Structures are given as C-alpha cells and as structure tokens.
Amino acid sequence: MPTPLYRFAWKRYAAFVRCDDAALVAELGRFLDLEPRLEENPPPGSGETLVTIAEEDGIFHVATIDWQVRAGSREQLLFAALEAVGQIFVHNFSGAIFHAGAFLGESGAVMFFGAPQSGKSSLGFAAWKRNLPLIGDDRVVLLDEGRRIRPFPKCVKLRLAGDGALPAGAEAVAPEMMVKADLGHEIRLILARALPGFSAYDSETNVNLLVELKRASGGETSLTPLEPGDALDSVLENVVSPDFDPMGVVRLIKRQAEGGKLFRLTVDEDSTERALDLLLAR
C-alpha cells in the first residue's frame, strides 16, 4: 500500500506531507491550525512542496527536496516536521515574510524583531498570557509596505531553561496543545496555534509600533527611540522572503520614525513582563 499523502493549505499555497503516521499528521494540523486533507494523487510539481517522513530502526527521517534531518524522538520529530512545512510556505510565498513577532494592542499591532535569542518568543508568550491576541512570535507577513501584517503558519516554540522547567502560565495549557522537545542543544516548548488567543490566518492588522529587541547586558530593561539608520540593516536582514521590495522596508522605517513609533527595547532575561508593560504604556 502506498504511503498516504496529505495536503496542508494556507491561502492559495500548499505543503504536502507523505507519512504513514496518521496521529502525527493530525498533530501537525493541530499545531499549525491547518486541516490536513488526504490526496489521492500528487498534483503536478508537488515535489518542490513535499515533506517526506519515514522511520527506520527507531530513527525518524524528515526530508524536503533540498533539506533533511533525523530525529530520535517523537518530540524532535514534531519540531522538525513543523520546521519543514514552514520552510515550504516561506519558499513558495510571493509576498514579504518578516522574521518578527507581533501581538495586538489597543492601537494596533506591536511588531518586534531581533537576533536569535533576543526574546521574541518570550515576549509573545507574555502577551498571549495577558490575553493579547498573538499574531506570531517568529514570522509575520508584511502587507502594504508594512502598514499591515497578517499571521504566518508557524506555532510558538519557546526556549526553556536548561532544566526544562515550564514557564509560568504553561500549566494552564491542555497537554495535547503543547509539546516539550529536547533537541539536545536546547529544550523548546511548542504551543499549538489551535489554542485560543492566536489571531486567525485571515486577519489583517494595522501596525502601531515597530520594535527592535536587544538582550540587556547589565540587567536593565528600557524602551528608547530607535534611529532609522540603526534599524534599516537589521530589518532588511530579517525579511526572509526570497523576493521582496527593499524600498518597502525603507518606507516602513521612515513612516514609523516620523510617527514616533520606532523603538529599541532592551530586555533583561528575567524582565519580560516589565518589557511588555513598557510597550503597552506607549
């Protein structure tokens, strides 16, 4: 019997997953908040949008046309499969995807970007705990030269401390809606997008604040205006789409700076709640 083929659709884009494990496919759907549908025959050209998942001697293999990884546990497998599906959407999306997070405040979206481990997921999780609709913690779609944003199909993957202790607030999440994945070099808590409090994929939100996140070296948490020149290179580096108009990013920064809506948020590792307070006060 051939291995089943499933289709995950987002907008007019699709990622196909070939996998014998129906329970894993259902879990992928729950964590991405996308309904998997069985496909009888692969459509023409689907090889470029295909994720193959197989198990051999207790080791899981996840592969796309140009990427592959092995996983030694079900938790690692879920993490890898989510990454693979997300990469397919990135490579096939014709618009601009920003390596950033965002949540909805009273005056519009607060969009935050920064280097890896600058605190994007922690800030997004803190906003979600306060019932602020979470648009994303790592990728969002830019619309109309950054005037508006839309969610991208990627769930929260929060880095945990070395002992794997869950952060405050995670105890209220149903067990089937989160997975703790020990990746060897780090431990991630993966939250399902099917949880209440995530913005719907078809929602579009006006951008209010654009914020660069920086880790504090001296324990201070502060929110200060960010000069457009300092923001430009960092923002351009965080647009992950293969095809985008850099002038749209320039106009985004200029518009935010002229409106007094461009900031740098320096965050101490243990002061995410304080950082969120500073943002909500703007």
C-alpha positions as CSV (number, residue, x, y, z in Angstrom):
1,M,0.0,0.0,0.0
2,P,1.4,3.4,-0.9
3,T,2.3,5.9,1.8
4,P,-0.6,8.4,2.3
5,L,-0.2,11.9,1.1
6,Y,-1.7,14.8,3.0
7,R,-2.2,18.4,1.9
8,F,-1.9,21.4,4.2
9,A,-3.3,24.5,2.7
10,W,-2.7,28.1,3.7
11,K,-4.3,30.8,1.5
12,R,-3.5,29.7,-2.1
13,Y,-0.4,27.8,-1.1
14,A,0.1,24.2,-0.1
15,A,2.6,21.9,1.6
16,F,2.3,18.1,1.1
17,V,3.3,15.6,3.7
18,R,3.9,11.9,2.8
19,C,3.6,9.9,6.1
20,D,2.3,6.6,7.4
21,D,1.6,8.0,10.8
22,A,-1.9,9.5,10.9
23,A,-1.6,10.5,14.5
24,L,1.5,12.7,13.7
25,V,-0.3,14.2,10.7
26,A,-3.2,15.1,13.0
27,E,-0.8,16.6,15.5
28,L,0.8,18.7,12.7
29,G,-2.6,20.0,11.8
30,R,-3.4,20.9,15.4
31,F,-0.1,22.7,16.0
32,L,-0.3,24.6,12.7
33,D,-4.1,25.1,13.0
34,L,-4.4,23.8,9.4
35,E,-6.7,20.9,8.5
36,P,-4.8,18.1,6.7
37,R,-6.6,16.6,3.7
38,L,-5.8,13.3,2.1
39,E,-4.7,13.5,-1.6
40,E,-5.3,10.5,-3.9
41,N,-2.7,11.7,-6.5
42,P,0.1,14.2,-6.1
43,P,-0.5,17.2,-8.2
44,P,2.0,18.3,-10.9
45,G,5.0,20.0,-9.4
46,S,4.3,18.9,-5.9
47,G,7.8,17.5,-5.5
48,E,9.0,21.0,-4.6
49,T,6.4,21.3,-1.8
50,L,6.7,17.8,-0.4
51,V,7.8,16.7,3.1
52,T,8.6,13.0,3.4
53,I,8.5,11.5,6.9
54,A,9.7,7.9,7.5
55,E,11.0,5.8,10.3
56,E,13.9,3.3,10.2
57,D,15.3,1.4,13.2
58,G,13.7,3.8,15.6
59,I,15.1,6.9,13.9
60,F,12.8,9.3,12.1
61,H,13.8,10.9,8.9
62,V,12.3,14.2,7.6
63,A,13.2,15.4,4.2
64,T,12.2,18.0,1.6
65,I,13.6,18.5,-1.9
66,D,16.7,20.4,-0.5
67,W,16.8,19.6,3.2
68,Q,16.8,16.6,5.5
69,V,17.1,15.9,9.2
70,R,17.0,13.0,11.6
71,A,15.0,12.9,14.9
72,G,15.5,10.4,17.7
73,S,12.2,11.0,19.5
74,R,8.6,11.9,18.7
75,E,9.1,15.3,20.2
76,Q,12.1,16.0,18.0
77,L,10.1,14.7,15.0
78,L,7.2,17.1,15.6
79,F,9.7,20.0,15.8
80,A,11.5,19.0,12.6
81,A,8.2,18.4,10.7
82,L,6.8,21.8,11.7
83,E,10.1,23.4,10.5
84,A,9.9,21.6,7.2
85,V,6.3,22.6,6.5
86,G,7.1,26.2,7.4
87,Q,10.1,26.4,5.1
88,I,7.9,25.2,2.2
89,F,5.5,28.0,2.8
90,V,8.4,30.5,3.0
91,H,10.0,29.4,-0.3
92,N,6.7,29.5,-2.2
93,F,5.1,32.6,-0.8
94,S,5.2,35.5,-3.2
95,G,4.9,38.3,-0.6
96,A,7.2,39.6,2.2
97,I,7.7,37.5,5.3
98,F,9.3,39.2,8.3
99,H,11.4,37.3,10.9
100,A,9.5,39.0,13.7
101,G,6.7,38.6,16.2
102,A,3.6,40.6,16.9
103,F,0.7,40.9,19.2
104,L,-2.4,43.1,19.1
105,G,-2.6,46.1,21.4
106,E,-5.3,48.7,21.8
107,S,-3.9,50.9,19.0
108,G,-2.9,48.1,16.6
109,A,-0.1,45.6,16.2
110,V,3.1,45.8,18.2
111,M,5.7,44.2,15.9
112,F,9.1,43.2,17.3
113,F,12.2,41.9,15.6
114,G,15.7,41.0,16.7
115,A,18.6,38.5,16.5
116,P,18.0,34.8,17.6
117,Q,17.5,34.5,21.3
118,S,16.7,38.2,21.7
119,G,13.5,37.3,23.4
120,K,10.8,37.3,20.6
121,S,9.1,34.1,21.8
122,S,9.3,35.1,25.4
123,L,7.6,38.4,24.7
124,G,5.0,36.8,22.5
125,F,4.2,34.3,25.2
126,A,3.9,37.0,27.8
127,A,1.5,38.9,25.6
128,W,-0.6,35.7,25.0
129,K,-0.8,35.1,28.7
130,R,-2.3,38.5,29.2
131,N,-5.0,37.7,26.6
132,L,-3.5,40.0,23.9
133,P,-4.1,38.3,20.6
134,L,-0.8,36.8,19.4
135,I,-0.2,37.2,15.7
136,G,3.1,35.3,15.8
137,D,6.4,35.0,17.7
138,D,8.8,34.4,14.8
139,R,7.3,35.2,11.4
140,V,4.6,37.5,10.2
141,V,3.5,38.6,6.7
142,L,4.1,42.2,5.7
143,L,1.3,43.9,3.7
144,D,1.2,47.3,2.0
145,E,4.8,48.2,2.7
146,G,4.5,47.2,6.4
147,R,1.4,49.2,7.1
148,R,-0.5,46.0,7.9
149,I,0.5,42.5,8.9
150,R,-1.0,39.0,8.8
151,P,-0.2,35.7,10.7
152,F,2.1,33.2,9.1
153,P,1.6,29.4,9.7
154,K,4.2,28.9,12.4
155,C,3.5,28.0,16.1
156,V,5.3,29.3,19.1
157,K,8.5,27.5,20.0
158,L,9.6,28.9,23.3
159,R,13.2,28.2,24.6
160,L,13.2,26.7,28.1
161,A,15.8,26.8,30.8
162,G,18.4,24.0,30.9
163,D,16.3,22.0,33.4
164,G,13.3,22.1,31.1
165,A,11.1,23.8,33.7
166,L,7.8,25.1,32.2
167,P,7.3,28.9,32.4
168,A,4.5,30.3,34.5
169,G,1.2,30.1,32.6
170,A,2.1,27.0,30.7
171,E,0.4,24.8,33.4
172,A,-3.0,26.0,32.1
173,V,-2.4,24.7,28.6
174,A,-4.0,21.3,27.8
175,P,-1.4,18.6,27.4
176,E,-2.4,17.9,23.8
177,M,-1.8,21.5,22.9
178,M,1.9,21.6,23.9
179,V,5.0,19.5,23.5
180,K,8.3,19.8,25.2
181,A,11.0,18.9,22.8
182,D,14.6,18.2,24.0
183,L,16.7,18.9,20.9
184,G,20.0,18.1,22.6
185,H,21.5,21.6,22.5
186,E,18.3,23.2,23.8
187,I,14.8,22.5,25.0
188,R,11.8,24.0,23.3
189,L,8.1,24.3,24.4
190,I,5.9,24.1,21.3
191,L,2.4,25.6,21.6
192,A,-0.3,24.7,19.2
193,R,-1.8,27.5,17.1
194,A,-5.2,25.9,17.6
195,L,-5.1,27.3,21.2
196,P,-7.4,30.3,21.9
197,G,-5.6,33.6,21.8
198,F,-3.9,33.3,18.4
199,S,-5.0,35.6,15.6
200,A,-6.8,33.9,12.7
201,Y,-4.9,33.5,9.5
202,D,-7.3,35.6,7.5
203,S,-7.0,38.6,9.9
204,E,-5.1,41.7,8.9
205,T,-3.9,44.3,11.5
206,N,-2.6,47.8,11.2
207,V,1.0,48.2,12.6
208,N,1.3,50.6,15.5
209,L,4.8,50.1,17.0
210,L,7.9,48.6,15.4
211,V,10.4,47.5,18.0
212,E,13.9,46.1,17.8
213,L,14.7,43.7,20.7
214,K,18.1,43.6,22.4
215,R,19.3,41.5,25.3
216,A,20.4,43.6,28.2
217,S,24.0,43.0,29.4
218,G,23.7,44.9,32.6
219,G,20.3,43.9,33.8
220,E,18.4,47.0,32.7
221,T,15.1,46.9,30.8
222,S,14.4,50.1,28.8
223,L,12.4,51.4,25.8
224,T,14.1,54.1,23.8
225,P,13.6,55.7,20.3
226,L,15.5,53.9,17.6
227,E,17.3,55.9,14.8
228,P,16.1,54.9,11.3
229,G,19.7,54.3,10.2
230,D,20.3,51.9,13.0
231,A,17.1,50.0,12.2
232,L,17.5,49.6,8.4
233,D,20.2,46.9,8.2
234,S,18.6,44.9,10.9
235,V,15.1,45.0,9.4
236,L,16.4,44.1,5.9
237,E,18.3,41.1,7.4
238,N,15.1,39.9,9.0
239,V,12.9,39.9,5.8
240,V,13.2,36.2,4.9
241,S,11.2,36.1,1.7
242,P,13.2,35.2,-1.5
243,D,11.6,38.1,-3.4
244,F,10.7,41.4,-1.8
245,D,11.0,45.1,-2.5
246,P,13.6,46.6,-0.1
247,M,12.2,50.1,-0.7
248,G,9.0,49.0,1.0
249,V,11.1,48.3,4.1
250,V,12.8,51.7,3.9
251,R,9.4,53.4,3.7
252,L,8.2,51.3,6.7
253,I,11.1,52.5,8.9
254,K,10.7,56.1,7.7
255,R,7.0,56.1,8.4
256,Q,7.4,54.6,11.9
257,A,10.2,57.0,12.8
258,E,8.2,60.1,11.6
259,G,5.3,58.9,13.7
260,G,7.4,58.3,16.8
261,K,6.6,54.6,16.6
262,L,10.1,53.2,16.1
263,F,11.8,51.9,19.3
264,R,14.6,49.7,20.7
265,L,13.5,47.5,23.6
266,T,16.4,46.4,25.8
267,V,15.3,43.4,27.8
268,D,16.9,41.7,30.8
269,E,16.4,37.9,30.6
270,D,14.2,37.9,33.7
271,S,12.2,41.1,32.9
272,T,10.0,40.2,30.0
273,E,6.8,41.2,31.9
274,R,8.4,44.6,32.7
275,A,9.3,44.9,29.0
276,L,5.7,44.2,28.0
277,D,4.4,46.8,30.4
278,L,6.7,49.4,28.7
279,L,5.3,48.6,25.3
280,L,1.7,48.7,26.5
281,A,2.2,52.1,28.0
282,R,3.1,53.6,24.6
